[in-house]
Amino acid sequence: MTHWKTARLTVAAYDYGVQNPFISRAAARLLWSYDIRHLHQAIAAQDPDALTLDIPCGGGIAVRDNPRHIAVDLSRTMLTRARRKTTNLLQADIYALPFPDATFDACVTYNGLHCLPDPARAITELTRVLRPGGTLRGTTLIRNTSRRTEALYTVMHRQGIFGPSGGLTDLHTWLTNAGLTDIHLTPNGAMTGFTARK
């Protein structure tokens, strides 16, 4: 997590690639055997009327210029890049969100859990700020989907870019242990989309 907070060049390069349709499509397919259209469909499915917490928002791939969409990230560099899309931004730690219990109708966390040292704890904190009946939606890389992607994941983990993460069963367990129900996992290559309800 420290890497994403301090490594400005990595952060800017990652965000540039994610925001560029050609690069993101090719890189997702080549690196993770992932069809990135699944991510864009999940983003498009967000309810614009729901009070939504978006963390880590990164450079703003899912950000909407909507006062009901709160974009949060630990990285000042990411927030500076997201400012191109909205000013409704906040720098905060996903493990200690500065919001009361049951604040949000929805929480979204795209492409971020696998970068964290403790994704289960992050899910618990996101669940805390969700109102009863609220939805958690996101995408994350999953371990052990193929030898090639696992080798790449291991390299990224050793460099401090990714956290330890886990497999599909781990993700389901993290969501369940946080008190979430109606869990739906949609694996695609090494990436998995998920939705769950509080």
Helices and strands as residue ranges (DSSP letters): H 2-6, H 8-19, H 21-32, H 37-44, E 52-54, E 69-73, H 76-82, E 89-91, E 104-110, G 113-115, H 119-129, E 130-141, H 147-158, H 168-177, E 181-188, E 191-197
